[in-house]
Amino acid sequence: MKNTLALLSGLSVIALTGCSSQQDYETASGSYDYLEVSQRASVKVPEGLDSPEFTSDYDLPELSQNADTRLTGRKLTIQSPALVLPLVAGSHVEEGKQEATVWFDQVDDSKPLNTAIWDTVLSFLEQNHIGVDSFDKENGRLVTDWAVEKTTEESAWYDWTEDESSEISRRFVFTMELKPHGRTAALRAKLQDFKFNGADGETVTMDSIDAMKERREEIGILNEVLTHYEYQIRLDESKRIAEIRSGLNLEMGFDANGDAAYVVDARHDIVWPRMLLVLRNLGFDVKDLDRTTGLLFVTYNGEDNGWWGSLFSDGESLLEKGDYRLKVVPAGENRTSVTFMDNESQPFEPNQVADMYEQFARVMTQDNLDI
């Protein structure tokens, strides 16, 4: 008998738990009788008596003109405020701003900042099967098509009816503000339209949602874009590291000045860090570097076990111990030139560059070069 009562009690708890709706988690629990309470009149002091001292410490503040008076009782959400999460390196938010906005400072010069941001927004929309209604890159404005989300509310285990589904449709406007110098930009998200069709027949439109709900929707989509942006950066960095470690093909050629050089079949942002690995494996120490000019200042140690030790001409080494310079600059869209120079920036002679090519190419084309 006791076991039967315990079982029935447990089933009752499960049944009650299953009946909890999403609204129960968003609104305050307990009684809403306070909504029926009227304002009490202030104490009236008869004539001839001293008035007691009153304090305003516990007076409720006056509502502002912009306050939504509909937000009372079960219509008032108790969820924590929605916050923009600046996950991307170089991103930040302005304190005290209510709108869904995030600022970006350029930290990657591989492409213009506004192009990188719009590419991310478009990639996010495509990945989530959200169409683009209109896009004006020049004026910094993108309007999405309807983003439809269907949710299924599972019936309780004892209810044999089919699960009921709800549908939420949203449209957003993304706008970008680019500073004149082009290295700082703000991305904003604005909810343009909203429709909700509940499983119970309830319908909610844009006109009937409150400002808090609207802001939560805007910040929600902006945070999803930021998460996608941060993921894309990590993915691109992983791919870049893999490219740097992989062997790169090259050939003899000339740089932009017509000097003998090695021309590598890869972008400058891949060849530049790759050269640091190659030089270390060849017995060079990099003393200084300047990526803006493409210059590497190196010292060759003349180690006998290095590949340079096997290069002899008439019994003399082709490269003596000492300081040298290399110029690594773009040579087209997906090519990079590497020019060897002495410490006075005089390029090597073509025959010396040709003699060094075989051993240099052996290391440059090697896969899985240690980082």
N, C-alpha and C positions, 0 to 999 in steps of 0.2 A: 504493500500500500504506500509506504514511504517512497519507494523507488518510483512508483507511478506518479505521485504528486511532484517529485523532483523533476521528472521528465516533462510533465505538463508545464511546470514553472519555467523550465528552460526553453520549451517551445514558445511560450508566451513572450519571453524576452527577445527571442530571435524574431518573432513576428513583429513586435513593436519596433525593433531595430530596423527591420526591412522596410517599415513604413516611413522611416525618416527620409525627408526630401532634401534636396540641395539647399532649399530656402532655410531649413532648420539650422544649417551650419553658417548661414549668412546673417541671420537675425538673432536678436536677443531672446533668450528663453524666459519663461515666467509669465506673469499676468501683465496685461496692457490696460488695466483699470485706470491707470493714471491719466489716460487720454480723456477720461470723462470728468476729471477734476477741474473745477472752475477756480478762477483767481479769487483769493480771499481779499476782502476789503481791509484797508489799513485800520489800525486801532484809532477809535475816535475818543478823544479826551474831553470830558465834560468841562464846561466853563468853570473857572475858579480853581482848577486843579493843575498841578505842574505836569507837563508832558514828560514821559520817560525818555531816556536816551535810546535812540535807534542806531543800529549799525548796518551798513550796506555791504558788509563782507560777504554775505551769502546771497546777494541779489544775483539773479540770472542776467547775463548780458543781453542787451537788445539785439534783435536779429538785424543783420545788414540788409540793405535793399536788394542785394543779389541772392539772398538766401532762398532755397527751395522749400517752401512751407509744406510741400507734400511729403517730405521725409520724416514721417512719424510712425511709431509703432513698428509693425512688421515690414513697413516700406523702408525703414532705416537700416542700412547694412552695418554690421559691426566688423566687417573684414578690415584687415590692415590696409593702409594706403598703398596704392600701386606706385612703384618707384622705377625710374629708368635705370637700367644696369649698364654702365659704360664698360663693357667687357673688352673692347678692342683697344690695343695699345695706341696711345695718343688721343683717346676719347675722354670726354668729361661732360658734366652737366652743370648748369648754372643754378646756384642755390636760390631757393625761393620761387622758382618758376613753376607754374602749374601746368603748362602745356607739355605735350610729349615731344621733347626736343633733346637731341644729343649733338655735341660739338666734336669735330675731329680736327686734329693737327696732323699734318703730313709727316710720316716717319719713314715711308717707303717711296723712293723716287722712281720706281720702275714704270709708273704711269701717273698722269695727273690725278689729283685728289678727287675732283668731282667725277671723273670717269670711273675711278675705283669704287666710289660709293654707289653710283647708279648701276654699275655692273653687278654689285652685290644685291641691290634691291631687285633687279631683273632676274638674277639667278635664284633668289629666294622665291619670287613669285612663280617662276617656272617649275621649281622643285615641288612646290605645294599646289600646282595645277590651278593657279589664280591668273586669269587673263588680265591684259592691259587694255583699258578702254581708250586712254589717250596718253601720249608722252611727248612733252616739249622740253627737251634737254636744254635748249638755249635759255629758256625762261625758268628752268628748274622746277618743273611741275609734272607729276605722274598721277593719273587717276586709274585705280584698279577696277576690274570687273567685279561681279559678285563673288565673294569667297563664301562658299556654302559648307557648313559643318553640320553633320548629322550625328546625333547622340541617341543611344538606345538605353532606355531605362528598363533594367531587368525586373521581371515580376518576382514576387516572393516565391520561395520554393514550393509552398503549398498551393500557389495559384497556377492553374494549368492553362491560363490564357496566354496568348502570344505577347512577347515583349513589345512595349510601346516606344516609339521613336519621336524625337523632337528635331527641329531644323532651325539653325541660326544662319542668317545671311548678312554679310557685311560688305560695305564698299569703303575704301580709304583713299585719301589724297596724300601723297608724299610731296613735300616741297623742300627745296634746297636753297640755302643762302650761302653764297661763296664770297669770301673776302676778296678785295681787289688784288692782293698779292697771290691769291690762288692756293695758299697753303693752309688755310683754315676754312672749314665749312660746317654748316649746321643742317641737320636732317630733321624734318618735322613730320609727324603723322597726324592726320585729322580724319575722324570718322565722318564720312559723308552720308551714309545711309545705313539703316539697320532694320532687320525684320526677324521676328521670332515666331515660329509656329509650334506651340507645345503639343504634347501627346494628348492632353486633355481638351484641346481645342482653343487654348489660350493664344491670343495673338498680341504681340508687342511690336510697335513701330518706332521709328526715330523720334517722333513727336512725343512719345510717352516715356522715354527713358530719361533718367535724371543726369545731372552733370557728372556725378561720381561714376556712374556706370559708363558714361561716354568717355571719361578720362581713362578708366580702367581698360576699355577696349583699345584706345589709342596707344597707351603705354604697352599693352600686351603685344600688339603687332610690332611696335618698334623694338621691343626686347627680343622678339623672334628674329627680326632682321639682324640685330646686333649679335645674337648667338650664331646665326648663319655666317656673318662676316668673320667672327673670331675663328670659327671652324674652318672657313676657307683659307684664312691666313696660315693656320697650323698645317692644313693639307698642302698648301703651296710650298711652305717651308720644308716639309718632309720630302716633297718631290724635288725641290731645289737641292737639298742635301744629297739625295740619291743621284741627281745629275752630276753634282760636283765629284762624287766618289767614283762615278762611272768613267770609263775611258773615253777620251775625246779624240776624234780624228783631226789630222792637220796635214798641211802640205807646205812646201817652200813657196814663197811669194814675196810681195813687197808691201810696205806700209804706205800710208797716205803721202809720205815724203819721198817715196821711191827708193827707200833703203831696203836692203835684204832683211826679210823677217819670216817668222813662222806664222801661217794663217790657220787659226783653229776654227773648226766648224761648230761654234757654240756662241751664245750671247756673252756679252761682256760681264754681266753679273754672275755668270757661271765660271768663266775662265779666270776671273780675278781671284776668287778664293781658291780655285783649283791650282793656280800658279804657286800659292803659298805652300801647298802640299808638295807639289812637284819639286820646287826649289829645295825644300827641306830634305827630300829624298835624294837630291843630287849633291848634297854637301854644302849648300849655301845657308848663310844666316841672313835673315831679313832685318836690317838695321832700322829702316824707316820706310814709310810709304805715303803716297798721296793719291787717293783714288780719283780726285777731281781731275788731276793731270795724267793719271795712269802710270805714275812713276814708282818703281820699286828700287830702293837702295840696298844693295846686298854685298856680302863679303864671301868670297870663295875661300874655303879652308885648305884646299889642295890635298885632301885625304887620299891616300893611295888606294883605299878600297872603294872609292867613289867611281862612278862611271867615267869621270873625266880622266882618271888615272890610266885608262886603256887607250886614250886618244893621243897618239904620238905621230909626229911628222919629222923625219930626219933625226930621230932620237930625242926630240924636244916636245914637251907638252904643249898642246895648243892653247891652254888656259893656265896662266900663272896665278899664284896666290895673290889675293888683293881685293880691292873694292871695284864693284861694277854697278851698272844701272840697267834696268829693263823698262821698256815702255810698253804697257798693255792697254790698248785702246780699241774701241769698236771699229770694225772694217766692213760695215754693212749691217743689215737687219739682224742676221744670225751668225755673224762671223767676227772674229777678234784677231788682231795682229799682235805679235810678240816680237819686239826688237831688242836685241842685245847690244849694249853700248859699254864703252869704258867709263872710267870715273869722271871724264871730261865731257860726257854725253856724245862722244863720237861713235857712230854705229860701226859694228863689226863689218869686215870685208865680206863680200858674198861667198868667197871660197871658204872662209872660216865658218860661216853660218852653215854652209852645205856640209862641211866635214862633221859638224856637231849634230846634224839633223837626225841621223839614225838613232843615236843613243837618247837624244832628247825626246824623240817621238816614242821610243820604247816606254818611257815613264809616263808621258802624257796620255798614251792610249791604254795604260794599265787600269784594269777594273779594281774596285774595292781598295782604292788607295787609302791608307790609314789617315784618319783625321787627327 
